[in-house]
Amino acid sequence: MQLDVLQAARCAEPFNLLGPGQDQSGGWIRAWLPGATDVSVLELASGKHLGHMQQQSGSALFELVLPQYQQVPLYALEITTLDGKFERIDPYQFKEQAYHAVHFVDHDPQNVYQQLGAQLLELDVGLDKTIRGTRFAVYAPNALAVSVIGDFNWWNDTAHPMQKTSLGYWVLFVPGIAAGTRYKYALKDRQGNSLPHKADPVGFQAEQYPSHASVVYEHAKYIWQDEAWMSRQGWDPYHQPMSIYEVHLGSWRRKLSGNGSVFLSYRELASVLLPYVVEMGYTHLEILPVSEHPFDGSWGYQPVGLFAPTSRFGNPDDFKYFVDQCHQHGIGVIIDWVPAHFPEDGHGLARFDGTHVYEYEDPRKGWHPDWDSCIYDFGKNEVRQFLVASALYWLDKFHIDGLRVDAVASMLYLDYSRKDGEWIPNVDGGNHNYEAISLLRWMNEEAYRRFPLAMTIAEESTSFAKVSRPVFEGGLGFGFKWNMGWMHDSLHYIAKDPAYRRYHHNELTFSMVYAYDESFILPISHDEVVHGKGSLLRKMPGDEWQQAANLRCYAAFMYGHPGKKLNFMGNEIGQSSEWNHDSSVQWHLLDYDKHQGIQLLYQSLNRLYCQYPALHQCDHAATGFEWVDHQNSEQSILAFVRKSLDSRQKIYVICNFTPVPHQGFRMGVTDAGHYKVLLNSDDAQYWGSGYSDKVAYISEQQTWHGKPHSVQIDLPPLATLYLIYEQID
């Protein structure tokens, strides 16, 4: 029976069969060693030869009886194979060390990545000796058997059977396994059928196709240099500027190789992307998902490794270096995190042990019709811990500053993208997924409690209440929410021919009705410049000059509007074609004055936004905004004022969304004094018409727009102006 289960890789309790043991007649050692022709046992402390092991029935099972020992000492095996002789410390003498992995996993979500996966250990065994190796632990509650396989055992699924615990985890400590070792898990389902070899769900490093192997990784090796950033005082994202540059690392810039182009590495990106971000005046980088994923075309939104930065661009140390360099240059790093769904790739989480371990079993809850992917079982304790642990892991081990959580709406609603009869109502008969709501609240509470300087951001496209309000106020607990309504309405408006914009004026003003219901980020993201939607520049109507002018006018309107800012790469240079993940941003366009001008405008907007408190301090407070004129639909003109927290600094924003200039256009103002032009998106340096070169205006004591004073402005075509009030002494 022992031989049968070992030979068939169906051994669930190898510690009962292998390693040291004793009975009334003394001690014994058993070892399962496929490929061995001769085996000797050496006492580990002294190197003393304890004897030759006897091969059992011509199998890979070897045994040595030690009647003189009531307790077998620590030992090593001297193994002879057809390829030579080598020494190995038997893993099956470390039962206690293996079991230690699962004692505390359910006590704290951080224990998932501190205990599970491949953990490098150094065991003190006395006599001034230590044993280094790796403890493997994986959750597969319904598997008949699990083995760890890798380069160290020639990927033989009979060589290292793991021990099943009562909690459904499988464990084994293997001496001699160092960082850099490749491994996977070989599982048998409950009927004994072999499953595809699985990558480690809590693996910290992974390989690309074709192996998709996990790699043992040592987190402690990297020495961080970002202490000043991580310990900064007074960081308050709500009252400080936040201009986010959204980037797909694989296509921001590529390098030529042979007949094509290849990715830049994390370290190469640090040397070229980071200086660009600093020069352009952005405060944060947001990176499309870096979690390991098998398919380039998913952009990372179909991840299989929620604990491993993708190896497309380097190893985890390289990614740490990238983040470290960002922090040393004052740039925060946000990553897209995808807890909503995962793909069916054979080496991944789908039917991990032959059953639905990670996903809902019923396809009405467990299958996503939009993305042909599996939906996590948000009600299962182990899955909930796994997901919360992943969120904390990126904040902890990689010093990430923010998590932008993808596809939140699909998690909140049971009927998301489903027809009648294709979804299961909750216990109250409604469409809210209470389990997902509970999970998101828990994740946000844990993230903010443990990492107070970090932030979470929801991509949520519905009117679900209090997404960015604290859990104790009945909210989901996110720090911010993408303002998808503003994005949709404003892009719909700006795409209209100016002659028809008068009929859509409310699309620009409606966002202020709900602007303070949530803590909003205004996103012009990758989703708006792909799949036939065209680039931001090509959404604009008119001839070449008008398209560029519309884009500049719109960008300046966005930076004046309340809410933090997010722009996808390429927007800032007026890229002409929509985003293609297989090629670089069209940097060659900067050879032309038009695109240089657009880029310079974005740089100016970032710097003004960061420099002037009125443009950012009250992004989320109604006291920081006041309409001057929101009813001028006939001329498609908007005017409003932004105020600093103390209301002393006032910046007036006036937008002309038609190609008709207005000389002497009167705008009401509150205070008498000088009004300096901070920005004119029609300035010649931005490839504008240069219609007006005035740098300041003086108010007149003439009531207008309900204000006691007014200024007469030369308002350029398709332009946005910023005017700052300067008091006369």
TORVEXVEX-78746 format. One record per residue (C-alpha): residue in one letter; residue number from 1; x, y, z. Coordinates in steps of 0.1 Angstrom, whole numbers, plus 5000, padded with zeros to 4 digits. Each point is the difference from the previous one (the first is absolute). Layout:
<rs>
A;NUM;X;Y;Z
...
</rs>
This chain:
<rs>
M;1;5000;5000;5000
Q;2;5029;5024;5008
L;3;5016;4993;4966
D;4;4967;5004;4982
V;5;4992;5035;5013
L;6;5036;5012;4996
Q;7;5004;4986;4965
A;8;4966;5015;4989
A;9;5008;5034;5016
R;10;4969;4996;5022
C;11;5016;5003;5034
A;12;4982;5026;5021
E;13;5019;4992;5033
P;14;5037;4995;4991
F;15;5011;5007;5036
N;16;4982;4968;5010
L;17;5020;4980;4975
L;18;5033;5018;4994
G;19;5028;5015;5021
P;20;5010;4989;5035
G;21;4980;4978;5023
Q;22;5003;4978;5030
D;23;4983;4971;5016
Q;24;5008;4976;5029
S;25;5029;4985;4981
G;26;5017;5033;4992
G;27;5001;5026;4972
W;28;4997;4998;4963
I;29;5001;5023;4969
R;30;4981;4997;4968
A;31;5006;5021;4969
W;32;4982;5001;4967
L;33;5027;5007;4973
P;34;4990;4995;4964
G;35;5031;4994;4979
A;36;5023;4990;5029
T;37;5021;4969;4997
D;38;5017;5001;5034
V;39;4994;5021;5031
S;40;5020;5004;5032
V;41;4990;5020;5031
L;42;5024;5025;5017
E;43;4995;5015;5034
L;44;4997;5037;4994
A;45;5019;5012;5031
S;46;5031;4978;4996
G;47;4999;4987;4965
K;48;5001;4965;5014
H;49;4989;4973;4976
L;50;4968;4983;5015
G;51;4996;4974;4973
H;52;4988;4990;4966
M;53;4963;5001;4993
Q;54;4983;4970;4986
Q;55;4979;5003;4968
Q;56;4966;4986;5005
S;57;4987;4977;4973
G;58;5020;5017;4972
S;59;4980;5032;5005
A;60;5011;5035;5009
L;61;4993;4994;5037
F;62;5031;4996;5021
E;63;5002;4990;5037
L;64;5026;4999;5027
V;65;4994;4984;5034
L;66;5018;5016;5029
P;67;4994;4978;5031
Q;68;5026;5018;5020
Y;69;4981;5033;4998
Q;70;4969;5007;5020
Q;71;4999;5034;4983
V;72;5015;5004;4966
P;73;5024;5030;4998
L;74;4998;5025;4972
Y;75;5014;4985;4969
A;76;5009;5004;4963
L;77;4997;4976;4971
E;78;5029;4992;4978
I;79;4982;4990;4967
T;80;5015;4983;4970
T;81;4982;5002;4967
L;82;5011;4992;4964
D;83;5010;5037;4998
G;84;5023;4999;5030
K;85;5001;5004;5037
F;86;4986;5028;5021
E;87;4989;5008;5036
R;88;4966;5011;5011
I;89;4984;5008;5034
D;90;4968;4980;5002
P;91;4970;5024;5001
Y;92;4978;4974;5019
Q;93;5018;5005;5033
F;94;4986;5036;5003
K;95;4963;4994;5007
E;96;4997;5027;5026
Q;97;5017;5026;4978
A;98;4977;4991;4971
Y;99;4968;5002;5021
H;100;5010;5034;5014
A;101;4989;5016;4968
V;102;4963;4995;5006
H;103;4997;5006;5038
F;104;4991;5037;4997
V;105;4989;5005;4964
D;106;4964;5006;5009
H;107;5009;5026;5027
D;108;5012;5028;4978
P;109;4997;5006;4962
Q;110;5037;5009;4999
N;111;5009;4965;5012
V;112;4989;4988;4965
Y;113;5032;5014;4984
Q;114;5021;4997;5032
Q;115;4993;4963;5003
L;116;4987;4985;4968
G;117;5017;4996;4966
A;118;5038;4994;5000
Q;119;5015;5014;5032
L;120;5038;5000;5003
L;121;5009;4988;5035
E;122;5032;4995;5020
L;123;4995;4974;5028
D;124;5022;4999;5031
V;125;5005;4963;5007
G;126;5026;5004;5028
L;127;5037;4993;5001
D;128;5006;5033;4982
K;129;4983;4986;4969
T;130;4973;5015;4979
I;131;4980;4985;4972
R;132;4989;5022;4971
G;133;4971;4991;4978
T;134;4965;5009;4988
R;135;4967;4992;5016
F;136;4972;4995;4975
A;137;4964;5004;5010
V;138;4970;5000;4977
Y;139;4962;5000;5005
A;140;4983;4971;4982
P;141;4974;4986;5024
N;142;4984;4975;4976
A;143;5031;4986;4984
L;144;5008;4963;5005
A;145;5038;5007;4999
V;146;5023;5029;4993
S;147;5037;4999;4992
V;148;5025;5028;4996
I;149;5020;4997;4968
G;150;5028;5019;4985
D;151;5036;5001;4987
F;152;5011;4984;5033
N;153;4981;4968;4993
W;154;4999;4999;4962
W;155;4963;5010;5002
N;156;4991;4965;5012
D;157;4967;5001;5017
T;158;5008;4969;5021
A;159;5032;5014;5016
H;160;4987;5025;5025
P;161;4964;4992;5012
M;162;4987;5027;5023
Q;163;4981;4995;5033
K;164;4963;5009;5002
T;165;4989;5018;5031
S;166;4966;5001;5016
L;167;4995;5036;4987
G;168;5004;4989;4964
Y;169;5035;5013;4996
W;170;5028;4979;4986
V;171;5035;5005;5015
L;172;5036;4989;4996
F;173;5034;5015;5010
V;174;5027;4991;4975
P;175;5036;5007;5011
G;176;5024;5013;4975
I;177;4974;5019;4978
A;178;5013;5035;4995
A;179;4987;5032;4984
G;180;4998;4996;4962
T;181;4988;4964;5001
R;182;4971;4994;4976
Y;183;4970;4979;5013
K;184;4963;4991;4995
Y;185;4975;4978;5017
A;186;4988;4967;4986
L;187;4965;4992;5012
K;188;4976;4970;4998
D;189;4963;5008;5002
R;190;4978;4981;5024
Q;191;4996;4972;4974
G;192;5037;4997;4997
N;193;5003;5016;4965
S;194;5031;5021;4993
L;195;4993;5037;4996
P;196;5021;5025;4979
H;197;5030;5010;5020
K;198;4991;5031;5020
A;199;5020;5031;5007
D;200;5000;5011;5036
P;201;4970;5022;5008
V;202;5022;5018;5025
G;203;5031;4999;4979
F;204;5022;5031;5002
Q;205;5017;4996;4966
A;206;4990;4983;4968
E;207;5012;4991;4966
Q;208;4984;5007;4967
Y;209;4988;4976;4974
P;210;5005;4971;4994
S;211;5009;4989;5036
H;212;4979;5025;5020
A;213;5020;4986;5029
S;214;5002;5017;5034
V;215;5034;5010;5013
V;216;5012;5001;5036
Y;217;5007;5036;5010
E;218;5016;5017;5029
H;219;4983;5032;5010
A;220;5026;5010;5026
K;221;5028;5003;4975
Y;222;4990;5034;4985
I;223;5011;5031;5021
W;224;4976;5028;4996
Q;225;5012;5036;4998
D;226;4966;5019;5003
E;227;4999;5005;5037
A;228;4993;5038;4996
W;229;4970;4993;4978
M;230;4986;4972;5021
S;231;5002;5020;5032
R;232;4988;5033;4986
Q;233;4978;5022;5022
G;234;4970;5019;4991
W;235;4990;4981;4969
D;236;4963;5007;4994
P;237;4989;4989;4965
Y;238;4967;5018;5003
H;239;5015;5035;5004
Q;240;5032;4995;4980
P;241;5004;4998;4963
M;242;4997;4966;4983
S;243;5006;4998;4963
I;244;5004;4964;4988
Y;245;5018;4988;4969
E;246;4984;4967;4991
V;247;5025;4977;4982
H;248;5001;4966;4984
L;249;5036;4990;5006
G;250;5002;4977;4970
S;251;4991;5028;4975
W;252;5011;5033;5015
R;253;5032;4996;4981
R;254;5016;4969;4984
K;255;5034;4993;4986
L;256;5009;4985;4967
S;257;5011;4964;4999
G;258;5005;4982;4967
N;259;4971;5007;4978
G;260;4977;5011;5027
S;261;4999;5017;5034
V;262;5002;4987;5036
F;263;4991;5012;5035
L;264;5022;5022;5020
S;265;5009;4985;5034
Y;266;4989;5015;5033
R;267;5035;5014;5005
E;268;5000;5015;4965
L;269;4966;5015;5006
A;270;5013;5016;5032
S;271;5027;5017;4980
V;272;4978;5014;4973
L;273;4964;5000;5011
L;274;5006;5015;5034
P;275;5019;5031;4988
Y;276;4973;5006;4975
V;277;4973;4998;5027
V;278;5019;5025;5022
E;279;5007;5024;4971
M;280;4963;4999;4991
G;281;4990;5009;5035
Y;282;4978;4970;5009
T;283;4998;4990;5036
H;284;4992;4963;4996
L;285;5004;4971;4976
E;286;4972;4975;4996
I;287;5011;4968;4984
L;288;4976;4976;4983
P;289;5001;4966;5019
V;290;5034;4987;5007
S;291;4987;4968;5015
E;292;5012;4970;4980
H;293;4978;4992;4970
P;294;5004;4976;4972
F;295;4986;5020;4971
D;296;5016;5033;4988
G;297;4967;5011;4984
S;298;4982;5000;5034
W;299;5022;5030;5010
G;300;5002;4982;5034
Y;301;4963;5000;5007
Q;302;4999;4961;4999
P;303;5025;4993;5028
V;304;5010;4966;5013
G;305;5027;5011;5024
L;306;4986;5025;5026
F;307;5033;5000;5019
A;308;5025;5001;4972
P;309;5010;5031;4979
T;310;5001;4989;4964
S;311;5034;4987;4988
R;312;4995;5016;4966
F;313;5020;5029;5012
G;314;5023;4984;5026
N;315;5000;4983;5034
P;316;4984;5013;5032
D;317;5032;5018;5011
D;318;4999;5019;4967
F;319;4964;5011;5006
K;320;5009;5010;5036
Y;321;5029;5021;4985
F;322;4975;5017;4976
V;323;4976;5009;5029
D;324;5030;5010;5022
Q;325;5013;5024;4973
C;326;4965;5015;4996
H;327;4998;5008;5037
Q;328;5035;5014;5001
H;329;4989;5025;4973
G;330;4968;5008;5018
I;331;4976;4980;4978
G;332;4973;4978;5015
V;333;4992;4966;4984
I;334;4965;4987;4996
I;335;4994;4965;4985
D;336;4968;4986;4985
W;337;4989;4971;5021
V;338;4975;4974;4987
P;339;4980;4981;5027
A;340;4969;4996;4978
H;341;5009;4971;4978
F;342;5028;4977;4987
P;343;5005;4980;4967
E;344;4996;4963;4995
D;345;5037;4993;4990
G;346;5009;4964;5011
H;347;5029;5011;5022
G;348;4978;5025;5019
L;349;4973;5000;5026
A;350;4971;4986;4981
R;351;4988;4967;5014
F;352;5033;5000;5019
D;353;4996;4966;5017
G;354;4974;4987;4976
T;355;4973;5019;5018
H;356;4990;5037;5002
V;357;5024;5010;5027
Y;358;5003;5037;4991
E;359;4969;5006;4978
Y;360;4963;4997;5006
E;361;4988;4966;4988
D;362;4968;5012;4985
P;363;5008;5017;4966
R;364;4972;5025;5007
K;365;5023;5014;5026
G;366;5034;4985;4991
W;367;5003;5008;4963
H;368;5005;5035;4986
P;369;4982;5004;4966
D;370;5019;5031;4990
W;371;5035;4987;5005
D;372;4995;4962;4997
S;373;5017;4996;5034
C;374;4993;4986;5034
I;375;4986;5021;5029
Y;376;5015;4995;5034
D;377;4978;4985;5028
F;378;4998;5032;5021
G;379;4982;4981;5028
K;380;5027;4973;5006
N;381;5022;5009;5029
E;382;5032;4987;4984
V;383;4993;5019;4968
R;384;4992;5032;5019
Q;385;5033;4997;5019
F;386;5019;4993;4968
L;387;4986;5031;4983
V;388;5005;5023;5030
A;389;5035;4986;5004
S;390;5008;5008;4964
A;391;4990;5037;5005
L;392;5021;5003;5032
Y;393;5029;4982;4984
W;394;5005;5027;4973
L;395;4998;5027;5025
D;396;5024;4982;5024
K;397;5026;4982;4979
F;398;5002;5024;4970
H;399;4992;5034;5018
I;400;4971;5006;4976
D;401;4982;5033;5008
G;402;4966;4992;4986
L;403;4978;4972;4986
R;404;4976;5009;4973
V;405;4975;4972;5002
D;406;4987;4988;4966
A;407;4964;4992;4991
V;408;4985;5007;5034
A;409;4965;5003;4985
S;410;5002;4964;4987
M;411;5007;4989;5036
L;412;4972;5020;5016
Y;413;4971;4988;4978
L;414;4990;4964;4995
D;415;4982;5009;4968
Y;416;5029;5019;4985
S;417;5000;4994;4962
R;418;4974;4972;5005
K;419;4965;4995;4987
D;420;4970;4989;5020
G;421;5004;4964;5011
E;422;5038;5002;4997
W;423;5007;5011;5035
I;424;4991;4990;5036
P;425;4984;5026;5023
N;426;5014;5006;5034
V;427;4982;4989;5032
D;428;4978;5031;4998
G;429;4991;4994;4964
G;430;5021;5029;4988
N;431;5030;5003;4976
H;432;5027;5012;5025
N;433;5028;4975;5006
Y;434;5002;5002;5038
E;435;5030;4978;5001
A;436;5020;5022;4976
I;437;4989;5032;5018
S;438;5012;4985;5033
L;439;5033;4990;4985
L;440;5007;5035;4985
R;441;4992;5016;5034
W;442;5023;4976;5017
M;443;5028;5006;4975
N;444;4997;5038;5003
E;445;4999;4998;5038
E;446;5031;4979;5001
A;447;5019;5021;4975
Y;448;4994;5033;5017
R;449;5006;4986;5035
R;450;5033;4984;4992
F;451;5012;5025;4974
P;452;4987;5035;5008
L;453;5019;5017;4973
A;454;4986;4977;4973
M;455;4967;5005;4981
T;456;4975;4979;4982
I;457;4981;5011;4969
A;458;4969;4984;4985
E;459;4992;4997;4963
E;460;4963;5000;5005
S;461;4976;5011;4973
T;462;4966;5000;5017
S;463;4983;5021;5026
F;464;5007;4976;5029
A;465;4999;5023;5030
K;466;5030;5009;5022
V;467;5027;4981;4980
S;468;5027;5024;5013
R;469;4986;5005;5035
P;470;5013;4982;5031
V;471;4985;4967;5011
F;472;4990;5015;5033
E;473;4978;5024;4981
G;474;4984;4972;4980
G;475;5023;5003;4971
L;476;5022;4975;4980
G;477;5031;5016;5015
F;478;5019;5011;4969
G;479;5020;5031;5001
F;480;4990;5011;4965
K;481;4977;4991;4971
W;482;5004;5005;4963
N;483;4975;5025;4987
M;484;4987;4980;4971
G;485;4970;5023;4996
W;486;5021;5031;4995
M;487;5022;4981;4976
H;488;4971;4987;4979
D;489;4981;5033;4999
S;490;5029;5022;4993
L;491;5015;4978;4973
H;492;4965;4998;4984
Y;493;4998;5037;5000
I;494;5034;5008;4987
A;495;4996;4976;4971
K;496;4970;5020;4987
D;497;5004;5026;4973
P;498;5002;5034;5017
A;499;4969;5011;4981
Y;500;4980;4974;5020
R;501;5016;5003;5034
R;502;4974;5026;5011
Y;503;4975;4971;5001
H;504;5022;4979;5023
H;505;5011;5027;5024
N;506;4987;4981;5030
E;507;5024;4972;4993
L;508;5028;5022;5013
T;509;4981;5015;5029
F;510;4982;4969;5014
S;511;5032;4986;5016
M;512;4998;5028;5026
V;513;4967;4987;5012
Y;514;5017;4970;5016
A;515;5036;5011;5000
Y;516;5003;4997;5038
D;517;4980;4968;5006
E;518;5033;4982;4996
S;519;5037;5008;5001
F;520;5004;4999;4962
I;521;5029;4995;4976
L;522;4994;5013;4965
P;523;5012;4972;4977
I;524;5009;5002;4963
S;525;5014;4964;5001
H;526;5011;4973;4977
D;527;4964;4988;4996
E;528;4991;5032;4981
V;529;5028;4997;4973
V;530;4997;4964;4989
H;531;4977;4975;4983
G;532;4990;5024;4972
K;533;4993;5030;5022
G;534;5029;5019;4985
S;535;5027;5021;5018
L;536;4990;5030;5020
L;537;5011;5023;4972
R;538;4979;4981;4974
K;539;4969;5003;5022
M;540;5001;5037;4993
P;541;4980;5015;4971
G;542;5012;5024;4973
D;543;5031;5004;4980
E;544;5036;4995;5012
W;545;5002;5033;5019
Q;546;4965;4996;5015
Q;547;5007;4965;5012
A;548;5031;5011;5018
A;549;4982;5031;5014
N;550;4971;4979;5012
L;551;5024;4976;5018
R;552;5019;5029;5017
C;553;4967;5017;5010
Y;554;4987;4967;5014
A;555;5032;4992;5019
A;556;5000;5034;5017
F;557;4963;4996;5008
M;558;5008;4967;5016
Y;559;5028;5014;5022
G;560;4978;5028;5011
H;561;4971;4977;5009
P;562;4999;4987;5036
G;563;5015;4965;5004
K;564;5034;4985;4998
K;565;5013;4994;4965
L;566;5009;4969;4980
N;567;5013;4998;4964
F;568;5011;4970;4980
M;569;5033;5001;4982
G;570;4999;5016;4966
N;571;4972;5024;5009
E;572;5027;5026;5010
I;573;5016;5000;4965
G;574;4968;4999;4980
Q;575;5006;4965;4987
S;576;4982;4996;4967
S;577;4993;4963;5001
E;578;4983;4981;5027
W;579;5020;4980;5025
N;580;5016;4967;4988
H;581;5014;4978;5027
D;582;5025;4986;4975
S;583;5017;5033;4991
S;584;5014;5031;5017
V;585;4984;5033;5005
Q;586;5005;5020;4968
W;587;5030;5020;5013
H;588;5010;5010;4965
L;589;4971;5024;4999
L;590;5020;5023;5023
D;591;5020;5009;4969
Y;592;4969;5022;4991
D;593;4991;5033;5016
K;594;4964;4990;5006
H;595;5008;4971;5022
Q;596;5028;5019;5018
G;597;4974;5026;5008
I;598;4975;4975;5014
Q;599;5027;4984;5021
L;600;5011;5034;5013
L;601;4964;5008;5009
Y;602;4997;4969;5021
Q;603;5033;5008;5017
S;604;4987;5035;5008
L;605;4967;4986;5013
N;606;5018;4976;5023
R;607;5022;5027;5014
L;608;4972;5025;5005
Y;609;4978;4974;5016
C;610;5027;4991;5025
Q;611;5012;5035;5006
Y;612;4967;5018;5007
P;613;4980;4987;5030
A;614;4967;5013;4985
L;615;5003;4974;4973
H;616;5004;4970;5023
Q;617;4993;5007;5037
C;618;4963;4997;4997
D;619;4996;4974;4974
H;620;4975;4982;5023
A;621;4984;5030;5018
A;622;4971;5021;4987
T;623;5016;5031;5016
G;624;5027;4999;4974
F;625;4978;5005;4969
E;626;4975;5025;4989
W;627;4982;5005;4966
V;628;5005;5033;4984
D;629;4979;4992;4969
H;630;4988;4965;4991
Q;631;4970;5010;4979
N;632;5016;5015;4969
S;633;4991;4971;4978
E;634;4995;5022;4969
Q;635;5037;5010;5000
S;636;5012;4966;5015
I;637;5019;5019;5027
L;638;5005;4989;5036
A;639;5015;5021;5028
F;640;5007;4990;5036
V;641;5024;5008;5028
R;642;5022;4977;5021
K;643;5009;5010;5035
S;644;5027;4989;5024
L;645;4992;4985;5034
D;646;5000;5034;5017
S;647;4983;5016;4969
R;648;5027;5027;4998
Q;649;5013;4986;4966
K;650;4975;5001;4972
I;651;5006;4987;4964
Y;652;4973;5007;4974
V;653;4996;4975;4972
I;654;4983;5010;4968
C;655;4995;4976;4971
N;656;4989;5009;4965
F;657;4990;4967;4982
T;658;4994;5016;4966
P;659;5024;5013;4974
V;660;4985;5035;5003
P;661;5022;5025;5019
H;662;4984;5026;5022
Q;663;5018;5033;5005
G;664;4990;5019;5031
F;665;4980;4970;5015
R;666;4988;5011;5034
M;667;5003;4976;5030
G;668;4988;5008;5035
V;669;5025;4999;5029
T;670;4997;5004;5037
D;671;5030;5022;5008
A;672;5013;5032;4986
G;673;5036;4998;4988
H;674;5024;4985;4976
Y;675;4993;4967;4982
K;676;5032;4983;4987
V;677;4998;4975;4971
L;678;5015;4968;5014
L;679;4992;4979;4969
N;680;4986;5005;4965
S;681;4997;4967;4981
D;682;4999;5020;4968
D;683;5035;5015;5006
A;684;5023;4997;4970
Q;685;5025;4979;5021
Y;686;4973;4973;5001
W;687;4994;5002;4963
G;688;4971;5022;5005
S;689;4989;5030;4980
G;690;5015;5026;5023
Y;691;4967;5020;4997
S;692;5006;5018;5033
D;693;5034;5008;5015
K;694;4986;5018;5030
V;695;5016;4989;5033
A;696;4977;5018;5025
Y;697;4967;5018;5003
I;698;4987;5026;5025
S;699;4965;4996;5013
E;700;4973;5026;4995
Q;701;4973;5009;5025
Q;702;4972;4987;4979
T;703;4977;4973;5012
W;704;5000;4969;4978
H;705;4990;4964;5005
G;706;4987;5010;5034
K;707;5034;5012;5011
P;708;5008;5036;5011
H;709;5029;5003;4976
S;710;5010;4987;4966
V;711;5028;4998;4975
Q;712;5000;5002;4962
I;713;5020;4972;4985
D;714;5012;4993;4965
L;715;4988;4964;4998
P;716;5018;4980;4973
P;717;4983;4973;4979
L;718;4998;4965;5014
A;719;5020;5010;5030
T;720;5000;4998;5038
L;721;5015;5029;5021
Y;722;5010;5000;5037
L;723;5000;5034;5017
I;724;5013;5005;5035
Y;725;4988;5028;5022
E;726;5027;5023;5013
Q;727;4989;5025;5026
I;728;5009;5037;4994
D;729;5020;5014;5029
</rs>
